[in-house]
Amino acid sequence: MIARRMRFECPDIDSRDCTPLVHRISAHLREGRADRAKRLIPPEKLYPLGEDLARSIGAL
């Protein structure tokens, strides 16, 4: 699940190829090492969302 999420989010983060990272995360998960997999995931970037837009997309 974590590795699957990375495949979709990584292109939005930057333009680098995340395939090797996803393979390492997946391997850790298969081995039951979720703690190691989580450490490989880059920190989530939060972006401000104006109140009008938040309301229009149902985020409030």
Residue frames as a rotation matrix with the C-alpha (Angstrom) as fourth column:
MET 1
0.566 0.824 0.000 0.00
0.824 -0.566 0.000 0.00
0.000 0.000 -1.000 0.00
ILE 2
0.471 -0.473 -0.745 2.76
0.102 -0.809 0.579 2.47
-0.876 -0.348 -0.332 0.89
ALA 3
-0.622 -0.753 0.214 4.73
0.272 0.048 0.961 1.59
-0.734 0.656 0.175 -2.25
ARG 4
-0.179 0.638 0.749 1.61
0.983 0.084 0.163 1.88
0.041 0.766 -0.642 -4.40
ARG 5
0.758 0.473 -0.449 0.97
0.534 -0.845 0.011 5.36
-0.374 -0.248 -0.894 -2.99
MET 6
0.015 -0.857 -0.516 4.50
0.051 -0.515 0.856 6.47
-0.999 -0.039 0.036 -3.82
ARG 7
-0.558 -0.234 0.796 4.12
0.744 0.283 0.605 5.51
-0.367 0.930 0.017 -7.47
PHE 8
0.265 0.769 0.581 1.30
0.911 -0.397 0.109 7.97
0.314 0.501 -0.806 -7.88
GLU 9
0.895 0.134 -0.425 2.57
0.330 -0.839 0.432 10.79
-0.298 -0.527 -0.796 -5.66
CYS 10
0.056 -0.994 -0.098 6.20
0.608 -0.044 0.792 10.82
-0.792 -0.105 0.602 -6.68
PRO 11
-0.282 -0.190 0.940 5.67
0.929 -0.299 0.218 12.42
0.240 0.935 0.261 -10.12
ASP 12
0.699 0.587 0.409 3.96
0.448 -0.805 0.389 15.33
0.557 -0.089 -0.826 -8.34
ILE 13
0.725 -0.489 -0.485 6.92
0.411 -0.258 0.874 15.80
-0.552 -0.833 0.013 -6.01
ASP 14
0.046 -0.713 -0.699 9.54
-0.612 -0.573 0.544 16.19
-0.789 0.403 -0.463 -8.73
SER 15
0.633 0.247 -0.734 10.65
-0.774 0.233 -0.589 14.69
0.025 0.941 0.338 -12.02
ARG 16
-0.473 -0.876 0.100 13.03
-0.878 0.477 0.029 12.01
-0.073 -0.074 -0.995 -10.75
ASP 17
-0.020 0.388 -0.922 12.49
-0.412 0.836 0.361 8.31
0.911 0.387 0.143 -11.40
CYS 18
-0.015 0.114 0.993 11.13
-1.000 -0.011 -0.014 6.79
0.009 -0.993 0.114 -8.19
THR 19
0.608 0.328 -0.723 11.19
-0.461 0.887 0.016 3.19
0.646 0.323 0.691 -9.40
PRO 20
-0.308 -0.769 -0.560 14.29
0.114 0.555 -0.824 2.14
0.945 -0.317 -0.083 -7.38
LEU 21
-0.806 0.063 0.589 12.86
-0.562 -0.394 -0.727 3.76
0.186 -0.917 0.353 -4.25
VAL 22
0.232 0.971 0.057 9.51
-0.967 0.224 0.124 2.03
0.107 -0.084 0.991 -4.74
HIS 23
0.373 -0.167 -0.913 11.29
-0.173 0.954 -0.246 -1.32
0.911 0.250 0.327 -5.17
ARG 24
-0.732 -0.676 -0.089 13.21
-0.001 0.131 -0.991 -0.82
0.682 -0.725 -0.096 -1.91
ILE 25
-0.526 0.624 0.578 10.03
-0.849 -0.356 -0.389 0.16
-0.037 -0.696 0.717 -0.06
SER 26
0.469 0.749 -0.468 8.18
-0.787 0.595 0.163 -2.82
0.400 0.292 0.869 -1.51
ALA 27
-0.057 -0.581 -0.812 10.97
0.004 0.813 -0.582 -5.21
0.998 -0.036 -0.044 -0.51
HIS 28
-0.906 -0.256 0.337 10.90
-0.299 -0.175 -0.938 -3.95
0.299 -0.951 0.082 3.07
LEU 29
-0.126 0.947 0.295 7.13
-0.988 -0.095 -0.118 -4.40
-0.084 -0.306 0.948 3.19
ARG 30
0.463 0.263 -0.846 7.35
-0.489 0.872 0.004 -7.95
0.739 0.412 0.533 1.83
GLU 31
-0.382 -0.719 -0.581 9.90
0.214 0.543 -0.812 -8.73
0.899 -0.434 -0.053 4.55
GLY 32
0.448 0.671 -0.590 7.56
0.748 0.080 0.659 -7.35
0.490 -0.737 -0.466 7.23
ARG 33
-0.401 -0.696 -0.595 9.72
0.884 -0.465 -0.050 -4.28
-0.242 -0.546 0.802 7.87
ALA 34
0.469 0.709 0.526 7.15
0.799 -0.594 0.088 -1.49
0.375 0.380 -0.846 7.58
ASP 35
0.728 -0.243 -0.641 9.23
0.326 -0.700 0.636 0.70
-0.603 -0.672 -0.430 9.89
ARG 36
-0.389 -0.921 0.034 12.12
0.399 -0.135 0.907 0.68
-0.830 0.366 0.420 7.42
ALA 37
-0.298 0.368 0.881 9.76
0.942 -0.037 0.335 1.26
0.156 0.929 -0.335 4.49
LYS 38
0.736 0.667 -0.116 8.22
0.676 -0.715 0.176 4.30
0.034 -0.208 -0.977 6.18
ARG 39
0.312 -0.701 -0.641 11.64
0.283 -0.575 0.767 5.87
-0.907 -0.421 0.020 6.77
LEU 40
-0.615 -0.586 0.528 12.27
0.637 0.026 0.771 5.84
-0.465 0.810 0.357 3.00
ILE 41
0.237 0.789 0.567 9.15
0.952 -0.304 0.026 7.85
0.193 0.534 -0.823 2.17
PRO 42
-0.716 -0.524 0.461 9.95
0.459 -0.851 -0.254 11.53
0.525 0.030 0.850 1.66
PRO 43
-0.696 0.473 -0.541 8.22
0.400 -0.370 -0.838 13.99
-0.597 -0.800 0.068 3.98
GLU 44
0.061 0.830 0.554 4.83
0.998 -0.061 -0.020 15.16
0.017 0.554 -0.833 2.80
LYS 45
-0.946 -0.316 0.072 4.72
0.319 -0.946 0.050 18.75
0.052 0.070 0.996 1.60
LEU 46
-0.031 0.956 -0.291 1.69
0.864 -0.120 -0.488 20.73
-0.502 -0.267 -0.823 2.72
TYR 47
-0.809 -0.139 0.571 0.39
0.478 -0.721 0.501 23.44
0.342 0.679 0.650 0.45
PRO 48
-0.783 0.542 -0.306 -1.92
-0.083 -0.578 -0.812 26.25
-0.617 -0.610 0.497 1.57
LEU 49
-0.610 0.699 0.374 -5.51
0.728 0.308 0.612 25.99
0.312 0.646 -0.697 0.46
GLY 50
-0.905 0.293 0.307 -7.65
-0.326 -0.943 -0.061 29.11
0.272 -0.156 0.950 0.37
GLU 51
-0.690 0.674 0.263 -10.96
-0.111 0.261 -0.959 28.95
-0.715 -0.691 -0.105 2.18
ASP 52
0.119 0.767 -0.631 -13.03
-0.850 -0.251 -0.464 29.57
-0.514 0.591 0.622 -0.98
LEU 53
-0.205 -0.275 -0.940 -11.32
-0.800 0.600 -0.001 26.75
0.564 0.751 -0.342 -2.87
ALA 54
-0.981 -0.174 0.089 -11.51
-0.190 0.745 -0.640 24.44
0.045 -0.644 -0.763 0.15
ARG 55
-0.342 0.932 0.124 -15.25
-0.381 -0.017 -0.925 25.04
-0.859 -0.363 0.360 0.37
SER 56
0.214 0.471 -0.856 -15.77
-0.957 -0.075 -0.281 24.50
-0.197 0.879 0.434 -3.38
ILE 57
-0.269 -0.349 -0.897 -14.03
-0.591 0.796 -0.132 21.11
0.760 0.495 -0.421 -3.34
GLY 58
0.687 0.696 -0.211 -15.63
-0.236 0.487 0.841 19.98
0.688 -0.527 0.499 -0.07
ALA 59
-0.191 -0.859 -0.475 -12.47
0.387 0.379 -0.841 20.12
0.902 -0.345 0.260 2.04
LEU 60
-0.834 -0.039 0.550 -14.18
-0.431 -0.575 -0.695 22.04
0.344 -0.817 0.463 4.85
